[in-house]
Structure formats: structure tokens, C-alpha cells
């Protein structure tokens, strides 16, 4: 007959004599940041009709948290077609800030960079996200496009002491942006300790011919020159949609900090000064104790550099990976190039770019309309040890300009340790069963492979307090524990199991 223990709840932390945060003691990889990424390489794909899924990624999250989803890259399309692109948790795109929209300038200058970000609060479990495209609204061209980019999903668990993310999406239509900086969004965070904050502002803008628009992710309600903003302008009142991206990083102390999405029409103010902004403000906080989790380098070549010839690294980041994992590398900002030159821009793990999703292609429309706002992402598997990542630019294929370019941008790297829970759990924990889940009055934890083993088991709430504890010896041949839940409020709870070989974690919901 199976031996079962029925254990009461530990009434309060006072009875324990101390307050424990057991979530921090769980397998680190289970509750650290997690990334899923796929490259998008679609050439001459038909986008007429229904929305087209260009790629998808799946995250299996150990607990509740926030997913920051980004689809960035470049789109080469047909004159007369408006192409809608979106990062989405469904197989469709949304209006307003739920997508970006692009149109080719001409048959020769048909490429546009783009960046679209979404945020989703997710429970524990499996979640799939999509990169979606469709030819919509304007259908005068062929309906076909080539799209090269990255779909990247980053999961941030809501656990004290870990990195976290915040996001705000917004839609503002026909707003006067001439005359003074205008704040379109703001987010305030409470940093639990010193660390770094990555602030990203991206999306789409609809503006007027003759107006140069500046965008900034900032820690003040204004923008700065050079790498302190990103900028772009439309080439006509018909071709008046474009995408933008700007990143800044700030060192912060523990405490409250506010960050802003700022827009202004400046320098060139020959239009009506109004714009519609459909964007995302994203905040990611990385505590200093995370070590290699995040690195950043501003890029400012205000006097111009020669980019004709071999590839030119304009930024580098050296990092030491403490374990095997993945590194997400992003190169985002503004490029000003010479009319007649075609340039490549890339985030890379070597001082060169590669074709298709391995770069952004940009060519100025004229000597006046000679800038673009861009974002390029690559994700690499890394072994423990030293690694170098690059921001690269090169004048390539078309050389009728001066061969000079100016780049105001940011190079960032984010490290994600490998976190396959199945690969890290001790074999004896693989067949542990939690039932029922969701639970109401009680929960059963069955451990059929541990009847003759010594291990410990604890139950924690979402704030990390230990509520129940069970210590099993090798002389105890029990196969399950039943825990009463009547005195627990509704919510998400975590079970940690530890033996001599390692640790595993499970989650259930109390209804």
C-alpha cells in the first residue's frame, strides 16, 4: 500500500523565525531570462490575400512573466504596395501600434528597415509567437516582397532580484510635434538595486513631406544629438509611412526612475509639423549582480567614415559568458549615407555582415533624403568564455556616391544562459506528478522514482515565502505527499525538490 503524508501549512514566516526567498534558490536556469529566436528569410513571397506567417517561436516558461516580442529587419517590396509587418501572439496583425507599414520609394530603391515590438503577460506554460506580413491598404504593385529579419521573444520572470521588463504601447494621431519635444509615453520603474536600464522606442510614424522627425528613448522628456536620438523623413506626402528605432542605456541606482518616448520635428520644418506616432516604449532592467547579462556601446561617427572598401566595425562589445547560452545582439539607430551608395548595416559575431537576414540594406533616395532609422538583430549560441560582437557597415554593390557615411546608433548584447529544464533536472525527478492542477482544497505530489531516496521539498508563494516543507529520508518509502490548501489564497505557487544530484521545480495554481 502506498504511504502518504498529509502536511499542514506553515502558518506564518514568524513561526519559521526568518523570511526566506526560496524562488531564488531554484535551479537558476529555470527562472532566469529566456530567449527564443528565429531568422526570417523570405524571398519574393506573395503577401496578397490573408496575413502570411513568416516565422514563429515557442517559449516554455517556468512561471508567470512578461514576454517582449520583437520583429525587426528589412523589407524589399514592389512600388505601389503597402506592406504591413507585425510581431504578434496571433497569426494576424493589429491596427495602430499593432503593426508597422512600409512602401517602396522606387523600383530601384525598394528596401525599408523596420522594427515592431509587442509585450505580453503570460502564465507558466508553452506560448507561441509569430512574425506576420500582409500587402494591405494599397495594392498597386505585384503583391510580392522579400523580408529578411529576426523574430525574437525574450521572457522575463516576475521574480525579485532578477531582470525585469516593462512596456507601454501607444497611438497618437495628427499631433503637433514642431516647436518643442513632445512626450508620447513614459514608464516609471523601482530598481531594487543598482543596475542598467535599456530603454527602447520603436514603431511607425506617419508624417509630412519636408519635416525631419527625431525620436528618442530618454531618461528626460527631451532628446539629444547624435546617438541621443534617431531620425527620418518621408519622401512624399503619399509615401509617408516609415519605421523607426532608438535605444539608450542608463546606469541607475536603487530607487525610482522614469523614462520617456520623445518626438520632435526639428531642423527641417517645411511641412505642417504634424505627425501620427504608433509606437512602443520598452524598459528592461538588469541588476549589476547579473554580471554578463547585458552590455551596451553607443556609436557616434558624426564626422563621417569611409565605408567603401572592406567592412568597417563601428562598434564592438567583448563579453565573457559564464556558461553556455545564447547572446542576442542588436544594432539600432540612424544611418546617413551618400546618394548613389548602397550600404549594409549588421549586428554580427564577426567583423563582417552576411546576406539576407544577416544585414540591413539601405540606399538614400536623394542627396536630401539620405537617412534611415534601422534595427538589426542576430542571436548566437555561445560556449563559456570570451566572445566579441560587432556593429558593421559597408558600402556595397552600388558606389556612385562619396563612399562616406555617418552612424548614430547603439550596439547591445544580452546574454541568456541555457535553460532547458529537462536537461538540468535529475533523472529521478522526471516523473514527478502534481495533481490536481489547478487545485482548490489540496494538491498531491507523487514521486514514484524516489521511494528509496533522500530529498527535500518546499512550497513557496509568489513572493517567495516558504509555506510548507517536507524532508524525506532514504528509510522512508512514501510515494506521495498531500498538502492541504484551504488556508492559502488564490494564486500561483511553486514546488522545489532537491536531492544530492540537483534541483527541480514545478508550479501549480490555487483556485
Secondary structure, 3 states (H helix, E strand, C coil): CCCEEEECCCCCHHHHCCCCCHHHHCCHHHCCCEEEEEEEEEEEEECCCCCEEEEEEEEEECCCEEEEEEEEEEEEECCCEEEEEEEECCCCCCCHHHCEEEECCCCCCCEEEEEEEEEEEECCEEEEEEEEEEEEEEECCCCEEEEEEEEEEEEEECCCCCCEEEEEEEEEEEEECECCCEEEEEEEEEECCCEEEEEEEEEEEECCCCEEEEEEEECCCCCCCHHHCEEECCCCCCCCEEEEEEEEEEEECCEEEEEEEEEEEEEEECCCCEEEEEEEEEEEEEEHHHHHHEEEEEEECCCCEECECCCEEEEEEEEEECCCEEEEEEEEEEEEECCCEEEEEEEECCCCCCCHHHCEEEECCCCCCCEEEEEEEEEEEECCEEEEEEEEEEEEEEECCCCEEEEEEEEEEEEEECCCHHHHCCHHHCCCEEECCCECCEEEEECHHHCCCCEEEEEECCCCCEEEEEEECCCCCCCEEEEECCCCCCEEEEEEEEECCEEEEEEEEEC
